[in-house]
Amino acid sequence: MSFDVKRGQTIALVGSSGSGKSTCVQLLQRFYDSDEGSVIIDGHKVTEYNLKWLREHIGVVSQEPILFQATIRENILFGRNTATDAEIREAAKMANAHDFIMTLPDVIYILNIIIVFLSFYFVEI
């Protein structure tokens, strides 16, 4: 597969199930590296880019949500680890997830508060 994307251009990968759309995006984001061929951005192999920088500069809207075994806050922070609490809430709203999150049991929020408190406490020691 080969395609060119111009700066600022938005593209969509469309195809039947199993055709390689997700694999293509995962290779681009370096969730794994290719065994053959190469993935090139602006004339450089993706392996030459800083992984964090690369992922911060690629926007992907997947057909399947992916959540890691972590708090909702921690999952959102995977997108930008320096996000403030206000930015985390805004990201949840932009993803149309905020209303759903607000319906979750209080236990989840209590655990988040405890985790934040413990993190703060250990940092202060």
Secondary structure, DSSP 8 states (H G I E B T S, - for coil): ------TT--------TTSSHHHHHHHHTTSS--SSS--EETTEEGGGS-HHHHHHT-----SS----SS-HHHHHHTT-TT--HHHHHHHHHHTT-HHHHHTS-HHHHHHHHHHHHHHHHHHH-
